[in-house]
Amino acid sequence: MNRRNIALAVPMLLFAGLALLFYRGLSGDPSTLPSALINKPVPAFNLPAIDQLGVPGLSDAELKTGQVHVVNIWASWCVPCRDEHPVLMELAGRSDIRLVGINNKDKPDNARRFLGALGLPFAAVGSDSDGRVTIDWGGYGVPETFIVDGNGVIRNKHVGPLTPDDIRPGGSFAAKLEDAKKPLP
């Protein structure tokens, strides 16, 4: 090979290598993003209620009551949150868990309208107007859903909207809920 062919081949090989790297990095399942908080206590927080919503705000102390909690981080401006909402309404009917929400970077009027139109599945909703608590939880965006055991330990995290298949018996989220009822080793 002469120098000209080598000079053409090197950039092409570099491009092909980068393309492969990006493909492998972007083709994974976003719901399996790691969280450094798995099997760690929930971060300390105290969020106010959304005025005139009719449910209390949310704090870390409420997640340490012995009951498994499902903590959903959502926003009215989030299209996947709207798609996920019927699944949350179904989860709210379960007696073995308590479903609570963290409203992320939202205006109270918009949050009230969203829940007024779609239904209120949450037993409590904390208003995280600046998004700081969501960051403390290791949130990447909305929606994200955390499973917290009765001792206030984050047992699992689901990134993206929950689907009906996720919460059905045998579904991935349903299995994680069952695991959260068992003590940590």
C-alpha positions in Angstrom: 0.0 0.0 0.0 1.2 3.4 -0.7 1.0 6.4 1.6 -2.1 7.8 -0.1 -4.1 4.6 0.5 -3.0 4.5 4.1 -4.0 8.2 4.6 -7.5 7.4 3.3 -7.9 4.1 5.2 -7.0 5.5 8.7 -9.9 8.1 8.9 -12.4 5.5 7.5 -11.4 3.0 10.1 -11.6 5.6 12.9 -15.1 6.6 11.6 -16.2 3.0 11.5 -15.0 2.4 15.0 -16.7 5.5 16.4 -20.0 4.5 14.6 -19.9 1.1 16.2 -19.2 2.6 19.6 -22.1 5.0 19.3 -24.4 2.3 18.0 -23.6 0.0 20.9 -23.9 2.8 23.5 -27.3 4.1 22.1 -28.9 0.8 21.3 -29.4 -0.4 24.9 -32.6 -0.5 26.9 -33.0 2.9 28.6 -35.1 1.3 31.4 -32.0 -0.5 32.6 -29.9 2.6 33.2 -27.9 2.0 36.4 -28.6 3.9 39.6 -26.0 4.4 42.4 -28.9 4.5 44.9 -30.2 0.9 44.5 -30.2 -0.7 47.9 -29.4 2.7 49.6 -31.8 4.8 51.7 -33.9 7.4 49.9 -32.3 10.8 50.0 -33.5 13.3 52.6 -36.2 15.5 51.2 -39.4 17.4 52.1 -41.6 18.6 49.3 -44.7 20.7 49.7 -48.1 19.7 48.4 -49.5 21.1 45.2 -52.1 23.7 46.4 -55.7 22.7 46.0 -54.9 19.2 44.8 -56.3 17.5 47.9 -53.4 15.2 48.8 -50.4 16.0 51.0 -46.9 16.7 50.0 -44.1 14.1 50.3 -41.1 13.6 52.5 -38.5 10.8 53.0 -40.0 10.0 56.4 -43.3 8.9 54.7 -41.3 6.3 52.8 -40.1 4.5 55.9 -43.4 3.3 57.3 -43.1 -0.4 56.7 -45.1 -0.4 53.4 -43.7 -0.7 49.9 -43.9 2.6 48.0 -43.9 3.2 44.3 -42.5 6.7 43.7 -43.3 8.1 40.2 -41.5 11.2 39.0 -43.7 13.0 36.4 -44.6 16.3 34.8 -47.6 17.7 33.0 -45.4 18.7 30.0 -44.2 15.1 29.6 -45.9 13.2 26.7 -44.8 9.8 27.9 -46.2 10.6 31.4 -49.6 11.1 29.8 -49.2 7.7 28.0 -48.2 6.0 31.3 -51.0 7.5 33.4 -53.6 4.7 32.9 -51.0 2.3 34.2 -50.5 4.4 37.3 -54.3 4.5 37.8 -54.3 0.7 37.7 -51.4 0.6 40.2 -53.2 2.9 42.5 -55.9 0.3 43.1 -53.4 -2.2 44.6 -53.6 -2.6 48.4 -50.1 -4.0 48.8 -48.3 -0.8 47.7 -48.7 3.0 48.2 -48.3 5.0 45.0 -46.9 8.5 45.5 -45.6 11.1 43.0 -42.9 13.8 42.6 -44.0 16.5 40.3 -40.9 17.7 38.5 -40.3 21.3 37.3 -44.0 22.0 36.8 -46.4 24.8 37.4 -49.0 24.0 40.0 -51.9 25.0 37.7 -50.6 22.7 34.9 -50.1 19.8 37.4 -53.7 20.2 38.7 -55.1 20.3 35.2 -53.2 17.2 34.2 -54.4 15.2 37.2 -57.9 16.7 36.9 -58.2 15.5 33.3 -56.6 12.1 33.7 -57.3 11.2 37.4 -55.4 11.3 40.6 -53.6 8.0 41.3 -51.2 9.3 44.0 -51.8 9.2 47.8 -49.3 12.1 48.1 -47.6 14.4 45.6 -44.6 16.5 46.3 -43.9 19.6 44.2 -40.3 19.6 43.1 -40.4 23.0 41.3 -36.7 23.4 40.8 -36.0 19.7 40.1 -33.4 19.4 42.9 -35.0 16.4 44.6 -35.3 14.6 41.3 -31.5 15.1 40.8 -30.9 13.8 44.4 -32.8 10.6 43.5 -30.6 10.1 40.5 -33.3 11.0 38.0 -32.4 11.4 34.4 -35.8 12.7 33.2 -39.4 11.9 33.4 -41.1 9.6 33.8 -39.1 7.5 36.2 -40.4 5.2 38.8 -38.7 3.9 41.9 -39.6 1.0 44.2 -38.9 1.8 47.8 -39.2 -1.0 50.4 -40.8 -0.5 53.8 -37.5 0.6 55.4 -37.1 3.5 53.0 -34.5 1.7 50.8 -34.6 2.2 47.0 -34.9 -1.3 45.7 -35.3 -0.6 42.0 -35.7 2.0 39.3 -37.6 2.0 36.0 -36.7 4.6 33.4 -39.4 5.6 31.0 -43.1 5.0 31.0 -44.5 1.9 32.7 -46.6 -0.2 30.4 -49.5 -2.6 31.1 -47.2 -5.5 30.5 -44.7 -4.2 33.1 -47.3 -4.4 35.9 -49.1 -7.6 35.1 -48.2 -10.7 37.0 -44.9 -12.0 35.5 -44.1 -8.5 34.2 -40.7 -7.0 34.9 -42.0 -4.3 37.2 -44.4 -6.6 39.0 -41.5 -9.0 39.8 -39.4 -6.1 41.1 -42.3 -5.1 43.4 -42.4 -8.6 44.8 -38.7 -8.5 45.4 -39.1 -5.3 47.4 -41.3 -7.1 49.9 -38.5 -9.4 50.8 -35.7 -8.4 53.2 -32.3 -7.4 51.8 -29.7 -10.1 52.2 
